[in-house]
Amino acid sequence: MAFIAQLQTADLAVGIFFLGLYGAMSQRNIMKTIMSVGIMDLGAITFFMMVNHPPDARPPISSTPVAHMADPVPQALMITAIVIGVSIIAMCLAMYMRVAYRYGTADWSILIRRLEK
C-alpha cells in the first residue's frame, strides 16, 4: 500500500497510456481498438499536463506574480492535441463504418482474410 501512496498523477497517466497500448495491441474487435487509441490519447495528454505542474500554480490571466503562474505553452499544446485526437477518433470511426458496411465484420482477422481473397 505504501507504493500506491507514492504514485503521482504523471505515473498514473503513464499507466493509462500503456493500458490503452495493451488494448490496442490485443483486441480483435476494431471498435475496441479505436477506444484503446482514445485511452492512449487521454494518457498522453494527462501526462504532459501534469509532468511539470507545480502544485501552487495559478492561471496566467490575472495579476498573479510570475513566479506563481502556470506555464501556458503546455496547456496550449494539449488543447491542440485534444483537437487532433478527436479528429483521429472521428476519422477512425468513419473508416470503421465504411469497412463494417462493406465487409460485414468488426473482427480484424476476418477482415484481413476477406481482404486477401
Number of C-alpha atoms within 10 A of each C-alpha: 5 6 6 7 7 9 10 11 14 19 16 14 22 18 16 21 24 17 16 23 18 15 19 22 11 12 15 15 14 21 17 16 21 21 17 24 24 20 20 25 22 19 23 20 21 20 20 17 17 16 13 12 13 12 9 8 14 16 12 14 9 8 8 12 9 11 8 14 17 19 16 11 8 16 14 10 13 16 12 11 16 14 10 13 18 13 12 15 16 13 12 18 16 12 12 17 14 12 15 15 11 9 12 13 16 18 15 14 13 13 16 10 9 12 9 6 5
